[in-house]
Each structure stands twice: as C-alpha cells, then as structure tokens.
C-alpha cells in the first residue's frame, strides 16, 4: 500500500518535469529560429523599399515619356530666310505642359526673344521676358497659355521669324469606339491589358499592405 501511494505521489512531479522539459525545448527552438525571423523581416523591409522605388521610378518615367520635344522649323530650324512658315508649322501641332521647344540657329545672325503679346504683334524685342543666344536653345513649356517668340535682329521678325505657341491641357486620345468596329482580337487585347494593369495595381497594394 505504501509503495502504491509513493508511486502516485511521484507522478505529478514527473508530469511537471516533463512539461518543463518540453517548454524548455520549445523555447530553445524559438531562440534558434529568431535569427531566421530577423533575416526574414529584413528581406520584407528591403522588398517593400524596392516596390516603392520601382513605383516612383515608373511614375516618373511615364510622366517624362508623355512629354514631347519639338524642334522649331524641323530641319530648317529658326531662320528668317523664308524656308519655314512658322504659323503653318504651329497649326499642325498640339502643345501641352511639359513639352520642350528646341531652337536651332546660327547665333551670329539670330537669337530668340520671348516677348509679350504686344511685343509679338509689333515685333518689339526691347523688353523681352527671356533671351536665348546659344544657337541651340531649349525651352520647357511649364504652364498653359501663349508663349511668344521672335528674333531680335532688325527686320527678322518682320520677315516672319516669329512664332506663337499655345499650350493647352493634355487630354486623353482614347475615345469610346462603336462596338461594330472593335474586332475580337482587339477587344481581347484591350481586356487583357486592362486586366493586367488592374492586377498589377492590386498586387502592389497587397504587397505594401503586407509589408506594413
């Protein structure tokens, strides 16, 4: 009887020791996995930064790619020789904010003066808004409205070396087309493109949300 009672009294102690041993083993395993968790967190943090960098670079490059560079007068450049009718040249183009004008000319005989509307109409370059004399000048159209340019050399503006650039808001060239004009291949391509774009955006949102 005493032996039986002794065995029963030792069983709770053995059970507790077994539990303590299992807890100690579990804590040891957690300590072993801690460096892995740290490395994983670092990878996630770097991945999040990479996603953000790629997103901003893509946005920036898209913005840059939409801007257009116009060489004034095309191959003839900025001249008073009558080779270019700048009024006709402008009529076929649409200028938007962020577009760039390039004036190529011989700076021994020409220059570029940005003037007011009054100066443009009267060919008066005495009080220009800006003056360019390098011979290969770049002007970025940073706002909406008219940009007036003339040559400041005597008689050149009167001979037609003047140009009026009108900057208008950029509008989408995409317009709804009649369903009868959309071929199945075009429709599937458009749908796939939209789906890919939406999936990319959703994936980016999920990744960013997971990384927080």
Phi, psi and omega in degrees: 000316179295322178296321180294318178295324179294319179297320181293325180290332180278338184297315177299323180295317180295321179296317179296319179297322179295319179295317179298322179295318179294320178296319179297319179295320179295317179296323178296320178295321177296319178296324179293325182277348184302315177301325179294318177299319181296315179297318180298318178297321179295320179297316179298317180297316179293323179295319178299316179297319180297317179300316181295318180297315180298320180298312182291323178296318179297317178299316181296314182295324177296319179296320180291320184294335181283340179286148182242142177256125180247124173270114184300125180077008182054229184290335179289332178077205183262105188213163177247012185280000178083010180284339183228133169264101187294334177293317176292323181298318181290326187300334184266009186233152176242120182257138181228164180302135182097344176293159184236136174257138177240120177257112176252128184196168174275111186285001172280340184235350184220165169208181179232125178240123171272125187230175175282174177299320179295317178296325178294314183293324183263002183055044181253113182251020184286334180230070185286154172287322178207153180231136180233133185222010186285333183099344173214081189256142180245130179234123178266130180276098189264356181212168178279158178115193184269140170240120183253129179230140175220165171270134184275354180287142184305130175085344185289317178298317179298334180277000176111004180274073181207150183210139179246113181258121178255119180264122181243161179297142178288135178235153179290138177275356182275127178227148180299132179255153177302143183299329182292341182266356181264117179283158179302320180294320179293319181296317180293323178295317179296316180296318179296320179297314179296319180295318179297318179297314181296320179296320179297316179296316180297319179297317179297318179296317180296317180295316179295320178293324179292327184282341181286000000 
